[in-house]
Every structure is written in C-alpha cells, then in structure tokens.
Amino acid sequence: MNTLTGLIDRSIYQDNPISVLMSFIEQEKRHKNAREVEKMRFIGYVLELGFDRAKIITSDQYKIIVGGVPRGSFLIMVPSEFGSAPPHFSLLRVRGVSTTPLSSQVQQTYFELHKKAMPELDIWTQNELQWGALECDVLGMFYANPKASSKLEFSGDVNNIVSAHRYEVYAPSDELLKVIINGIVPEKSRFELGDLRTMECRLIEGDITSSIIPVYVSMEDFKGRRTAMFGKTRLGKSNVVKLLAQGMINATNGLPNDQTVGQLIFDINGEYANDNPQDGNKSLRSSNENRCIVYALTPREGTPSEVLRMNFYEYPSAGLGLLASFLSTDKRNSIYITSFTSSAIIDFDELELLEEGDKTRAARKILFYWAILKKAGYPADERKIRSMVKSRNATGFDPGFGEKLRMAAHGVADPRMLPDVNSLDALVEELGKINAFRLNHPKENDKLFITTSSKKPIFDSDDCALLDFLFPKAGAGPDMIRKYRIYHDARASDFTVDILKSLDEGKTVILDLGNAQDAIRQYFSDILSIAVFTHQEQKFVSNSLKSHYIQLYFEEAHNLFPVTSNSMADIYSRFAKEGAKFHIGMIYSTQSPSTISKELLAQTENFFVGHLSSQDEAHALARLQVAFDGIEQDILRAKTPGFMRMLTMSNRFVVPVQAKLYEGV
C-alpha cells in the first residue's frame, strides 16, 4: 500500500519541477542502501534550527565528496520522512563555520597532537576530528502550489519547525540547482544572463567537475521597475546593462507598438553606441541596427547617427546656463563676464504667468540674450522664433522701448524716421543705439530711462549686465561664446518629438554623450527625462498606456539622484516615486549605494551588485535590502569582472552569477 501511495503522489506532481526533488531523494536512498557513499550528495544533519538560521553538523568526507561547501553556497534541507505532507524542501545558504558541543574538546586534542608532533593520526582520532558545524541562513521553502499541482512556488519563510533530528541536509544536484535558480523565474520573456557562480575561487576538491548552471532573468521583472547596478568601475556593470538592454530588445521583437518597450540610454562614454575593436567589444547599436537609433553630439566614423544639438534661442534659461558653465572654465573670465553669466532669464512658459509690466521686462531680457547669440554667429530660424516673445511692449524682435528714448538714441526728430525692428540684425542695431545713448548720456536724460507707469528704471542690473556683454567696453564679448556654436542647431527643438516617436515604436534610442561637458549631459538628461515623463503621464490620463513601457538607463547616477538632495519634486525623484504608474522603468548605475538618494533606494526592486571595497558600503546595502545580509564579506572580497550578486522580483533571494560577456545578438 505504501508503494502504491508513493506512485500516486508522484503522478500528481510529475509535471511540477518539484518532481526533481522526489527523484533526487529516491536516488540518495538507493546510494545509501548500496553503501555508495562516494555518489551521495548528503552533507549532514541539523543540530539547531530556527525560522531564520540553521546549524548543521557535517563531516570532512561529505564535504569533499560534493566538491566542497563554500560560504554562500546553497544547500537543501528536507524532512527525513514526508509522511502525508506534499514534497517540499527548505533552501539554506552557508553563512560560515560554527561551533559544536565538542569544539573545546576538539581544540584540546589538536593542541596535544601538535605539541607531541605526531606524524599521523590513528583512525579513531581522525573520525573524531573530522566533524564540524556550519551556520546557515534559512532563505525560504520550495513547494508545489496547493491549488495548482503543476506550479512551483517559493515562500520567504517556512511553514513549520519541528525537532532538528527529523531533517537531513544535502548539496543539491545540478537538476535541483536549476530548479532553485530558475524554477520561479517566469517563462515569459526569459533571457540567459550568465552562469551560477557561488564563489570566486575555481578550485574544486576531489574528482568533481565544475557544472554550468545557466541563470535566467525574466524581462517582465524590469518593465516599469527600478534596477540598481552597484560596484567598482571596470568590473562589469556596463556589460550587464548591455545584456539587460539586449534581453529587452529580444523579448519585444515583433510585438505591436502598444506592447513594446522603448529604451532610452544616456551613453556618457559612447560604449553602447560605438564598437570598440581594441577591446573586442561590440556595441548594442551594431548588434541591433534595425532597432537602435543613435543621436550624437559629435558623429563618429563608422557609427550612423542623428545630430544631437540644442536650440539656444528656444531655451533661453537653459542656454544661458550652458554658456555660463562653458565660460566658467575660460581663463579670460572678468567682472563683466561674471555679471553676464549671473543674469536671470526665464523661459517662455514662465513668461506667460507674469503680470504685463513684469512680462515686458522679462521678454526684453530674452531679446537681449538673442542679440548676443546673433552677434556671436548663432544661426536662427527667425520665422519660427518671431512669435515666441509676446508682451504689450515687447513683441517679435522689437524690445518695445519708448518713442522718446528711441528718438533720442537714433538722433531723429520725427518718430516716422525710426527704423522698424523686425529681424535679429535690426535688434542688434537697435540695442547698439540704445546702449550707446545709455552710456553717453547717463545723467542729462535720466527721465528717458524711467518708465512712465511704474516709475522704475528701464534697465535693472541684469539688463545692464546683458548689454555690457553684448557691447563690451573692452574684451571679446559675444566672440567668447562663438566656439560653442557646435552645440547649437536652429532646428534642434524637434529632436524630442522624434525620440518620443521612436520610443513609442519600441526602439532603443542611444544618446552618445561621450566627450561632452557635464553641463551638456545634464541638459539633455533633464530635457528628455521631462519629455518622457510628460509623454507617459499624458497617455496615462488619456487611458492609452496599454502595455507599452519606456526604460531609461542612467550612468553615474549619483549626479542625478544625490543623497543630499532635498527636493523631491524634480523629475528624477518623480521617476522614483511615480514612474511605475506611468510605465517608466529605470536602470541606474553607480559605484556606491551610499551616494544614491534614499528615496530611490527604498523604491528599487532589482539589484545587481559587484565588488564593493568599503565595509560601510556593504553594510549599508544589507541594511537597505535584508536579502544581502550575510553575504557582505563575499561582496567585499570578490573582484572578478562580471561576478555579480543578483536580486530580482522573481529571484526572491540573492543569486551569485557570472554574467556572460556581451557579444551582440
């Protein structure tokens, strides 16, 4: 009857991955009955057991037979008899060596033996000394779903604890390891990331050969979620990013647009957009020419790309900020340059919110700034920008100065003789006349420089700073910014529309920002991040998101998500808090967890951790994510490139993986 019951039980779970456990236990019993100890995977017995920790007693012989039991390796704990319970096992991870009740006696024996310098031990003493204990973390339990016998489940806790002597501990076979590592990873959108690697050391005791256990991830775990890459530079973070980006491309290939995933990669080193034959690295772009589009500040030979520029006319506040950043490194810096770069100019969307008088002043500053650009040789689409400046007194290119002031500045007695200001050239000419009059008649004509309505001076300190830079008394003035025209394009404002369209089509857009200054990188990161967020938010409001996602890839993330940031309203903080709702996912890379905003870390679901050199960093990671508790020393010691500790939505415990080298499709 017992045999029949066993056959019936086995047939119930034959389509469940847990059936591998049943076959494993049966095989172990056969080896035990046949006294084939050298074929067994048995490790030892449980000495102490709790819900979080287990202490197991083992022997040198058992450890040698299975090829060693390194710290961080997985063991399984099963009941000696399942009885009426369905098949299941608890997953253990070796934490370290522990003491046994006989530890003091064993140490005393060692001391006596070494003191007497005995050349070898008798068989009885050997048998006594080879036993020891291992401390293990209880990670959870694998079992068959009670309501769906073909489905494997994992829980982060165990359902019951009974007497320790009722359990046995084994080193899992290759088939069981595959169940442990990949059994709960969804089949949908799977991608092979690398191989299981429990330790950095490759030396294996005995005659055991190293097994290759592939490690899979489901790209569903990354859609709309936050993923962190931590570890020292040159140890494989970017390689893993390439693998994940490739996995997403593969998973969405051939899907309709409303089910695709658009990817936007801010490539600050050019490694995702360009091949590196010297290192034998193939880029993401060259591996997926039909799915990738590159936008480059400086096009590179052999890499097809769209030109990435900004329109300094259309974004006056950001443009002046960039120019200020450029000029701050110029050795010819002087007071009039510092005054110019410190001037406050607002953008057009802010202009509409002002009262009419303030709007006129703000609009006039934009026209001063435009005149500087024009004089520096920055080309402009005048038909396009003509309608951007709108106020009662300042419209188009006309700064709207009073008639009396203009007549005095131009030296005419009839207002009909005043020239029209209908172009940028005419604007520069107009400002030249007004500024010369301002400098040459500062006292005699004070009343001409006072507005009739507010009784305030027409020119405030920022106006004067802009005019002094436009027409410097000494110095280069606008000529100083002429060399930065390479970052300007009069048609550049449309690139955000093109990029959003490509993302909606499920393409991967790579922004090649290699060799760009930090200010330029920050500008494009800001403007595109805002565009993506607004775009997805609008689709959410209109109920048109469907199953389309956008993934953003940030490197040097500590610059975007600093731990000291007090503003939780900026675009990057909104990504952390609201991104999932709008189907926006992030993969961000940096060297140290402590340099990243705690708000973002608390919202991060997936982690890939390479070598960290600081104990503080390792402990901070364990405090942040309890799954890393107990493996801090392994993270600190291992320095092999590509050797990562992985935690994802599907992998409920940390999986040590040797990521494969990205070699394209």
C-alpha positions in Angstrom: 0.0 0.0 0.0 2.8 2.5 0.8 4.4 1.9 -2.6 1.1 2.5 -4.3 0.6 5.7 -2.3 4.0 6.8 -3.3 3.3 6.2 -7.0 0.0 8.1 -6.8 1.7 11.0 -5.0 4.4 11.1 -7.7 1.9 11.1 -10.5 0.2 14.2 -9.0 3.4 16.2 -9.2 5.0 14.7 -12.3 4.5 18.0 -14.2 5.8 20.1 -11.4 9.5 21.0 -11.1 9.3 19.7 -7.5 9.4 16.2 -9.0 13.1 16.6 -9.4 13.3 16.6 -5.6 11.5 13.3 -5.4 13.8 11.7 -7.9 16.8 13.1 -6.1 15.7 11.7 -2.7 15.0 8.3 -4.2 18.4 8.2 -5.8 20.0 9.2 -2.5 18.2 6.3 -0.7 19.5 3.9 -3.3 23.1 5.1 -2.8 22.7 4.9 0.9 21.3 1.4 0.9 24.0 0.2 -1.5 26.6 2.0 0.7 27.8 4.0 -2.3 28.9 6.9 -0.2 31.1 8.4 -2.9 28.0 9.0 -5.1 25.9 10.6 -2.4 25.1 14.3 -2.0 24.4 14.0 1.7 26.0 16.8 3.8 24.9 16.1 7.3 22.2 16.6 10.0 20.6 19.6 11.6 22.0 20.4 15.0 19.9 23.6 15.7 17.0 25.0 13.8 15.1 28.3 13.8 12.9 30.2 11.4 15.9 32.3 10.2 19.0 30.2 11.0 20.1 26.6 11.0 23.2 24.9 12.3 24.2 21.7 10.6 26.7 19.1 11.6 28.8 17.7 8.8 31.9 15.7 8.1 35.0 16.3 6.0 34.3 13.3 3.9 30.8 14.5 3.0 32.1 18.0 2.0 35.0 16.5 -0.1 32.7 14.2 -2.0 30.5 17.0 -3.2 33.4 19.2 -4.2 33.4 21.5 -1.1 30.9 23.6 0.6 32.0 27.3 0.2 30.4 30.2 2.0 27.4 31.4 0.1 26.7 28.0 -1.5 23.1 26.6 -1.5 22.0 23.5 0.5 18.6 21.9 0.8 17.0 20.7 4.0 14.3 18.0 3.7 12.4 16.0 6.3 13.6 12.5 6.9 10.1 11.4 6.0 7.5 13.4 4.2 4.6 11.5 5.7 1.3 13.0 4.4 2.9 16.3 3.5 3.5 17.1 -0.1 7.1 17.2 -1.4 9.0 20.3 -0.4 12.4 21.5 0.8 13.9 24.4 2.6 16.6 26.4 1.0 19.8 27.1 3.0 22.7 29.4 2.3 26.0 28.7 4.1 26.9 31.7 6.2 30.0 30.5 7.9 31.6 27.9 10.3 30.1 27.4 13.7 31.0 25.7 16.9 29.8 22.3 18.0 29.2 21.0 21.5 32.6 19.3 21.3 34.5 22.2 19.9 36.5 22.8 23.1 37.5 19.1 23.4 38.5 19.0 19.7 40.7 22.1 20.2 42.3 20.5 23.2 43.0 17.3 21.2 44.6 19.4 18.4 46.8 21.2 20.9 48.0 17.9 22.4 48.7 16.4 19.0 50.7 19.3 17.7 52.6 19.6 20.9 53.7 16.0 20.6 54.3 16.5 16.9 52.7 13.2 16.0 53.3 12.4 12.2 49.8 10.9 11.7 46.5 10.2 13.4 45.0 6.9 14.2 41.7 6.1 12.6 39.6 6.6 15.7 41.1 10.1 16.3 40.6 11.0 12.7 37.0 10.1 12.9 36.5 12.3 16.0 38.3 15.4 14.5 36.7 15.4 11.0 33.3 16.6 12.3 32.3 20.2 12.4 29.3 22.6 12.0 28.2 25.1 9.5 25.9 28.1 10.2 23.3 28.6 7.5 20.6 31.2 6.7 17.1 29.8 6.0 16.1 31.5 2.8 12.7 30.0 2.4 10.8 27.0 1.1 10.1 25.5 -2.3 6.8 23.5 -2.7 4.0 22.7 -5.1 1.2 25.1 -5.2 -1.6 23.5 -3.2 -4.2 24.7 -5.7 -2.2 24.0 -8.9 -0.2 20.9 -8.6 1.9 21.7 -11.7 3.1 25.1 -10.4 6.2 25.6 -8.3 6.1 28.2 -5.5 8.6 29.8 -3.2 8.0 31.4 0.1 10.4 33.6 2.0 9.5 31.8 5.2 8.9 28.2 6.3 5.5 26.8 7.4 6.7 24.8 10.4 9.7 24.0 12.6 10.0 20.5 14.2 12.7 18.8 16.0 16.1 19.2 14.3 16.8 15.4 14.2 13.9 15.0 11.7 15.7 16.8 8.9 18.6 15.9 6.6 20.8 18.3 4.6 22.0 17.7 1.0 24.1 19.6 -1.5 21.7 19.9 -4.5 22.3 18.2 -7.7 22.6 20.1 -11.0 18.9 19.5 -11.7 17.9 20.7 -8.3 20.1 23.8 -8.7 18.3 24.6 -12.0 15.0 24.4 -10.1 16.4 26.6 -7.3 17.8 29.2 -9.6 15.3 29.3 -12.4 12.3 27.4 -11.1 10.4 30.5 -10.1 11.5 32.8 -12.9 8.6 33.2 -15.3 8.9 31.5 -18.7 7.7 34.7 -20.4 10.5 36.9 -21.8 13.3 34.8 -20.4 16.9 35.8 -21.1 20.1 34.0 -20.2 22.2 36.4 -18.2 25.1 34.1 -17.2 26.0 31.1 -15.1 25.7 30.3 -11.4 28.9 31.0 -9.5 28.8 30.5 -5.8 32.4 31.5 -5.1 35.3 33.4 -6.8 37.7 30.5 -6.3 37.6 28.0 -9.1 39.5 25.2 -7.3 37.2 22.2 -6.6 38.2 19.4 -4.3 38.1 15.7 -5.3 37.2 14.5 -8.8 34.1 16.7 -9.2 33.9 18.7 -12.4 32.5 22.2 -12.4 28.9 22.2 -13.5 27.5 25.0 -15.7 24.1 26.1 -14.4 22.6 28.8 -16.6 21.0 31.8 -14.8 17.9 33.3 -16.4 16.0 36.5 -15.8 12.6 37.4 -16.9 12.5 40.8 -18.7 9.0 41.2 -17.2 10.7 41.9 -13.9 12.3 45.1 -15.3 9.4 46.7 -17.1 8.3 49.8 -15.2 10.6 49.0 -12.3 13.8 50.4 -10.8 17.0 48.4 -11.1 20.3 49.3 -9.4 23.8 48.5 -10.6 26.4 48.9 -7.8 30.2 48.1 -7.9 33.6 49.5 -8.6 34.4 50.7 -12.1 35.7 48.3 -14.8 34.1 45.3 -13.1 31.2 44.6 -15.4 28.3 47.0 -14.6 28.1 48.3 -18.2 28.3 44.8 -19.6 25.3 43.7 -17.5 23.4 46.8 -18.7 24.1 45.8 -22.3 22.8 42.3 -21.5 19.6 43.6 -20.0 19.0 46.0 -22.8 19.6 43.2 -25.3 17.2 41.0 -23.4 14.5 43.6 -23.6 15.0 44.0 -27.4 14.8 40.2 -27.8 11.7 40.0 -25.6 9.8 42.6 -27.5 10.9 41.7 -31.1 7.9 41.5 -33.4 5.3 42.8 -30.9 2.8 45.6 -31.9 3.7 49.1 -30.7 1.2 49.1 -27.8 3.1 46.1 -26.3 6.7 47.1 -26.9 9.3 48.7 -24.7 11.1 51.7 -25.8 14.6 52.2 -24.3 16.5 55.5 -23.8 20.1 55.1 -22.9 22.2 58.1 -21.8 25.6 56.9 -23.0 28.1 59.1 -21.3 31.1 57.1 -22.6 29.9 56.1 -26.0 30.2 52.4 -25.3 26.6 51.5 -26.2 26.6 53.3 -29.5 30.1 52.6 -30.8 32.1 49.4 -31.3 35.5 49.1 -29.6 37.6 46.8 -31.7 40.6 47.2 -29.4 38.8 45.5 -26.5 36.8 43.2 -28.8 33.5 44.9 -27.6 30.5 45.0 -29.9 28.1 47.8 -29.3 24.4 47.5 -28.7 23.7 49.6 -31.8 25.7 47.5 -34.2 24.1 44.3 -32.9 20.6 45.7 -33.4 20.8 48.1 -36.4 17.1 47.9 -37.1 16.0 48.5 -33.5 18.6 51.1 -32.4 18.9 54.8 -33.2 21.9 56.9 -32.1 21.9 60.6 -31.5 25.4 62.0 -31.2 26.8 65.4 -30.3 29.9 64.5 -32.4 29.2 61.9 -35.0 31.8 59.1 -35.1 33.2 57.4 -38.1 31.5 54.1 -38.6 28.5 54.8 -36.4 25.4 56.1 -38.3 23.8 58.7 -36.1 21.4 61.7 -35.9 22.8 65.0 -34.9 22.1 65.9 -31.3 22.0 69.6 -30.6 20.0 72.2 -28.6 18.4 75.4 -29.9 19.8 78.1 -27.7 17.2 80.5 -28.9 14.2 78.4 -27.9 15.5 77.6 -24.4 17.0 80.9 -23.1 17.3 79.8 -19.4 19.0 76.5 -20.2 21.1 78.1 -22.9 22.4 80.8 -20.7 23.1 78.2 -18.0 25.2 76.2 -20.5 27.1 79.3 -21.6 27.8 80.1 -18.0 29.2 76.6 -17.5 31.4 77.0 -20.5 32.6 80.4 -19.6 33.4 79.4 -16.1 36.4 77.5 -17.4 37.7 80.4 -19.5 40.9 81.9 -18.2 39.9 85.3 -19.5 37.0 85.5 -17.1 36.3 89.0 -15.8 33.7 91.0 -13.9 31.5 91.8 -17.0 31.6 88.1 -18.0 30.6 87.0 -14.5 27.8 89.6 -14.4 26.5 88.2 -17.7 26.5 84.6 -16.6 24.8 85.5 -13.4 21.9 87.2 -15.1 18.4 85.7 -14.6 16.4 84.8 -17.8 13.2 82.8 -17.7 11.8 80.5 -20.3 8.7 81.2 -22.4 6.3 79.1 -20.4 7.1 81.1 -17.3 6.8 84.4 -19.3 3.0 83.8 -19.7 2.5 83.7 -16.0 3.7 87.2 -15.3 1.8 90.5 -15.0 2.1 92.8 -18.0 4.8 95.1 -16.6 7.0 92.2 -15.4 6.3 90.3 -18.6 7.7 93.3 -20.6 10.9 93.3 -18.6 11.4 89.6 -18.8 10.7 89.5 -22.5 13.2 92.3 -23.1 15.9 90.2 -21.3 15.3 87.3 -23.7 15.7 89.7 -26.7 19.0 91.0 -25.2 20.1 87.3 -24.9 19.0 86.7 -28.5 21.0 89.7 -29.7 24.1 88.2 -28.0 23.6 84.9 -29.8 23.1 86.6 -33.1 26.2 88.7 -32.8 28.1 85.6 -31.8 27.1 84.0 -35.1 24.5 81.5 -33.8 22.1 80.8 -36.8 18.4 81.2 -36.1 15.1 80.3 -37.8 13.7 83.8 -37.5 10.3 82.8 -38.9 10.0 80.2 -36.2 11.1 82.2 -33.2 9.5 85.6 -34.1 6.2 84.8 -32.3 7.8 83.5 -29.1 8.3 86.9 -27.4 4.8 88.3 -26.6 4.0 91.2 -24.3 2.3 94.6 -24.7 5.6 96.5 -25.2 8.0 93.8 -26.5 6.8 91.7 -29.4 8.6 89.7 -32.0 12.1 91.2 -32.2 11.1 94.7 -31.1 12.1 95.3 -27.4 9.4 98.0 -27.2 11.4 101.0 -25.9 9.5 104.3 -25.6 9.3 106.6 -28.5 11.2 109.5 -26.9 14.1 107.2 -25.8 14.3 105.8 -29.3 14.2 109.2 -31.0 17.0 110.4 -28.7 19.1 107.3 -29.2 18.7 107.4 -33.0 19.1 111.2 -33.2 15.9 111.9 -35.1 13.2 114.5 -34.6 10.4 112.7 -36.3 9.1 109.3 -35.0 8.4 108.3 -38.6 12.1 108.2 -39.2 12.6 105.4 -36.6 13.6 102.1 -38.2 11.4 99.0 -37.7 12.9 96.3 -35.5 11.7 93.2 -37.5 14.8 91.0 -37.6 17.6 89.9 -35.3 20.0 92.1 -37.2 17.7 95.1 -36.7 17.5 94.1 -33.0 21.3 94.2 -32.6 21.3 97.6 -34.4 18.5 98.9 -32.1 20.2 97.8 -28.9 23.5 99.2 -30.1 21.9 102.7 -30.4 20.1 102.4 -27.1 23.2 101.2 -25.2 25.4 103.9 -26.7 22.9 106.5 -25.6 22.7 104.9 -22.2 26.4 105.1 -21.7 27.0 108.6 -23.2 24.0 110.4 -21.5 23.7 108.8 -18.1 22.6 112.0 -16.2 21.2 114.5 -18.6 18.5 112.1 -19.8 17.6 110.3 -16.6 13.9 110.8 -17.3 14.2 108.9 -20.5 15.3 105.8 -18.6 12.4 105.8 -16.2 9.1 104.1 -17.2 6.0 106.3 -17.1 3.8 103.7 -15.4 5.9 102.1 -12.6 8.4 104.9 -12.3 11.1 102.3 -12.2 14.3 102.4 -14.2 14.0 100.8 -17.6 17.3 98.9 -17.1 17.9 96.8 -14.0 21.2 95.3 -13.1 20.6 92.1 -15.2 19.7 94.3 -18.2 22.9 96.2 -17.8 25.0 93.1 -17.5 23.5 91.7 -20.7 24.1 94.9 -22.6 27.6 95.2 -21.2 28.4 91.8 -22.6 26.7 92.5 -25.9 28.7 95.7 -26.3 31.8 95.4 -24.1 33.9 98.4 -23.4 36.9 96.2 -23.5 37.1 92.5 -24.2 35.7 90.0 -26.7 32.1 89.9 -25.6 29.9 87.7 -27.8 33.0 86.4 -29.6 33.8 84.5 -26.5 30.9 82.2 -27.0 31.4 81.7 -30.7 33.3 78.5 -30.2 30.3 76.9 -28.5 28.2 77.0 -31.7 28.9 73.3 -32.2 26.2 72.6 -29.6 23.6 74.7 -31.3 21.2 73.9 -34.1 18.4 76.2 -35.2 16.2 73.1 -35.9 17.2 71.2 -32.8 13.9 71.6 -30.9 12.3 68.8 -32.8 14.6 66.1 -31.6 12.5 65.4 -28.6 9.5 64.7 -30.8 11.5 62.3 -33.0 12.9 60.5 -30.0 9.5 60.1 -28.3 8.1 58.7 -31.6 10.9 56.1 -31.8 10.3 55.1 -28.1 6.6 54.6 -28.9 7.7 52.3 -31.7 9.7 50.2 -29.3 13.1 51.3 -30.5 16.2 51.7 -28.4 17.5 55.3 -28.6 21.1 55.8 -27.6 22.3 59.3 -26.8 26.1 59.4 -27.4 27.3 62.0 -25.0 30.9 60.9 -25.0 33.4 63.8 -24.6 30.6 66.2 -23.8 30.9 68.5 -20.8 28.9 67.8 -17.7 26.6 70.7 -18.4 25.6 69.4 -21.8 25.0 65.9 -20.4 22.8 67.4 -17.6 20.9 69.5 -20.1 20.0 66.5 -22.4 19.2 64.3 -19.4 16.9 66.9 -18.0 15.0 67.9 -21.1 14.5 64.3 -22.3 13.6 63.0 -18.9 10.9 65.7 -18.6 9.7 64.9 -22.1 9.4 61.2 -21.4 7.6 61.7 -18.1 5.1 64.2 -19.5 4.5 62.0 -22.6 3.8 58.9 -20.5 1.7 60.9 -18.0 -0.5 62.2 -20.8 -1.0 58.7 -22.1 -1.9 57.6 -18.6 -4.5 60.3 -18.2 -6.0 59.5 -21.6 -6.0 55.8 -20.8 -3.8 54.9 -23.8 -0.7 53.5 -22.0 -1.9 49.9 -22.6 1.1 47.6 -22.3 3.8 50.0 -23.6 6.7 50.8 -21.4 9.8 53.1 -21.6 13.0 52.1 -19.9 15.6 54.7 -19.0 19.3 53.9 -18.5 21.4 56.3 -16.4 25.1 56.0 -15.6 26.9 58.0 -12.9 23.5 58.1 -11.2 24.8 59.8 -8.1 24.9 63.0 -10.1 21.1 62.7 -10.8 19.9 61.2 -7.6 22.3 62.6 -4.9 21.8 61.5 -1.3 21.9 65.2 -0.2 19.0 66.2 -2.5 16.3 68.0 -0.5 13.9 68.4 -3.5 11.5 65.5 -4.1 9.7 67.4 -6.8 12.4 67.3 -9.5 11.9 64.9 -12.5 14.3 62.2 -11.2 12.6 62.0 -7.9 9.3 61.7 -9.7 10.7 58.8 -11.6 11.4 57.1 -8.4 8.0 57.7 -6.9 5.6 57.7 -9.8 7.5 56.0 -12.7 5.9 52.6 -12.2 2.4 54.1 -12.5 3.3 55.7 -15.9 5.1 52.6 -17.1 8.6 54.1 -16.8 11.4 51.9 -15.7 14.9 52.8 -14.7 18.3 51.1 -14.7 20.8 53.2 -12.9 24.5 52.6 -12.3 26.9 54.0 -9.7 29.8 52.7 -7.7 28.4 53.1 -4.1 24.9 52.7 -2.6 25.6 55.4 -0.1 25.8 58.1 -2.8 22.2 57.5 -4.0 19.1 59.1 -2.7 17.4 57.0 0.0 14.1 57.8 -1.6 15.1 56.0 -4.8 16.8 53.1 -3.0 13.7 52.4 -1.0 11.7 52.2 -4.3 14.3 49.9 -6.1 13.1 46.4 -6.8 16.1 44.8 -8.6 19.7 44.8 -7.6 23.0 43.8 -9.3 26.0 44.2 -7.0 29.6 43.7 -8.0 32.7 44.3 -5.9 32.4 47.0 -3.1 35.7 47.9 -1.4 34.2 49.5 1.7 32.6 47.7 4.7 30.4 50.7 5.3 29.0 50.4 1.7 28.4 46.6 2.1 26.7 47.0 5.5 24.6 49.9 4.1 23.4 47.7 1.3 22.5 44.9 3.8 20.5 47.4 5.9 18.8 48.7 2.8 17.9 45.3 1.5 17.8 42.5 4.0 18.4 39.8 1.3 22.0 40.9 1.2 22.5 40.3 4.9 25.2 37.6 5.4 27.0 38.0 2.1 28.8 41.3 2.8 32.2 39.6 3.0 31.7 37.9 -0.3 30.9 41.2 -1.9 34.0 42.8 -0.4 36.4 40.1 -1.4 35.3 39.1 -4.9 36.9 41.3 -7.6 36.3 39.2 -10.7 34.8 41.3 -13.6 31.2 40.3 -14.2 30.8 38.4 -10.9 27.5 39.9 -9.6 25.1 39.2 -6.8 21.6 39.5 -8.3 18.3 40.1 -6.7 15.2 40.5 -8.8 11.4 40.5 -8.4 11.3 36.8 -9.4 14.5 35.7 -7.6 13.4 36.2 -4.1 16.9 35.5 -2.7 20.3 36.7 -3.9 21.8 34.6 -6.7 25.5 34.8 -7.4 26.0 34.9 -11.1 29.0 35.2 -13.5 27.5 37.4 -16.2 28.4 36.4 -19.7 30.3 38.8 -21.9 28.1 40.8 -24.2 28.8 39.8 -27.8 25.7 41.0 -29.6 22.7 39.1 -30.7 
